Amino acid sequence: MTRGNVIQFGFIVLALGGVGYWAFIALGFNSQSAGIAAEAALVLGVLVWTASYLFRVVTGKMTFAEQRKRYIQAYEELTTAELKARFESLSQDEQIRLMEEIETEKISTDESID
């Protein structure tokens, strides 16, 4: 969220407080009760919003995390498709040689881990 968005959000909350105040006045509340009710509604709204944010943090459903998961999945699909296309474009002999190289590389890696 940018600094400008935070300022806009602050003005929106301020405006909601004023609208709420006048809505409670229209419902027949006296001035003091309308102010308290509007303030209570704003505090309740902020608490619900904060709780929903914390819930998204705990469950990992944050916007950035979701975007990152989608990006990684799309990248892996693209990379897999590209590698598959390159492998299939090789001749049969080149494919066999490549598979043998991969197998020997895997064996040497496994031995170095032990």
Secondary structure as UniProt FT lines:
FT   HELIX           3..26
FT   TURN            27..28
FT   HELIX           31..59
FT   HELIX           63..89
FT   HELIX           92..113
//
